[in-house]
Amino acid sequence: MENCIFCKIIKKEVPSHIVYENDNFLAFLDINPQSPGHCQIIPKEHHRWVWDVPNVGEYFEVARKIAKAQRKAFNTDWILSKIVGDEVEHAHIWVYPNNKVSGDKKDFKENAQKITANLE
């Protein structure tokens, strides 16, 4: 998709704070975070809806990996997830710590480092 912002992030045409990447999926910090460490998890292949991603099991394993890293990084058990898909027409899962965690939600460099340091 030529004008899809997430496809441009995948191609590294648009800068982002990537916290995880494998052959099929990418996780990066949301530019308008709900809380520190708020991530978008997207398939590298363009699909409009999460439910259309062929390897959805692997997709949710990546979401779990990010959520577990966030729990450690932000010292909380309360990690939220959200799947709506109305803002960007590319499948995406929001995964983010609750809004009671401390830290600056716009400190992208620090928040990305915290998450990547806690990936298993």
N, C-alpha and C positions, 0 to 999 in steps of 0.2 A: 504494500500500500504506500504509494508515493507521498501522501501528505500525512501519514500517521506519525504522530510524535513518538510513540513507543518504538515503531520500526526505525525511526531515525536514531533513537537512543541505542538500539541494538547494533546499528551500523556505526556507532560512535560519531555520528554527524552532529549530535546534540550532546553537550557535556552532561554528565550525571555522576552521582556518587554511588558507584556499584559496590555492593557488599557481597555478592555471590554470583557466579556464572558457571554454567556447564554447557554441554553441547546443545541442550534443548531449552534452557530457561535462564532468565536473568532476574536478579533482585537488586533494586536500587532505592535510595531514599526518595521519598515523595517531596516534591518541591514546595508543597503547601501542607506540612505535616500537622496531624492532629495531636501528636506528642513527640518527644524525642525518639528518634529511631524508627519512625513510621516508614515502612517499606512497601513498594509495589513489587509484586512478583508476576512476571509475564513470560509467556512462551516466546521463543525466538521466531517461530513460524507464526505469521499473522493469522489469528482466528478472531472472529468478532466476539464470541462468547466463551466463557470458561467451559461451558458444557460441550463445546465443540472441539476442545483440545483432545486429540486422539489418545495421548498418554497421560490422562488425567491423574492416574495413581502416582506417577512420578512427579507430576505437578504439585500435588498435595504433600508429597514427601519433602519437596523443596520448601514449601510453606512451613511445614513442621520444623525443618532445620533452622529456618530463619527465626521462627517463634521461640525455639529453645535457646538460640543465641541471644535474642532480645531479653528473655527472662534473666539470664545471667548478667548481661551487659547493663541492664537497668534495675537489677535487684528487685524483681517483681514476679509474682506468679500469674498476674492478671494481664494476659496478652489477648487483644481483640483481633478479630478478622472480619472482613466485609467483602462481599461480592455483589456488586450492583452492575457496573459496566455502562453507566449512562454518560460519564464524562469524557471518556476516550473510547473510541470504537475499536479496541484491541483488548482481548481477554486480559484481565488483571485481578489479582487478589490483594487486598489491603491487609497487612499484618502490622500491628502497632501496639506498644505498651499502653496501659491505661494512662489517663491524663494526670495521675497523681505522682508519677515518677519525677524525680528532680532532673534538672538540666535544661539547657537551652535547645528548644526544638529546631531552631534554625542554625545550630552549630553542626553543619553537615559533616565537616571533616572529622570532628571528635566523635560524633554519633556513629559514623561509618566505621571508624577504627574500633570503637567499643564492640560493635556487632561482629566484625571480621575476626577480632581477637577471641571471640567466644564461639565461633563455629566449630562444630565437631565433625 
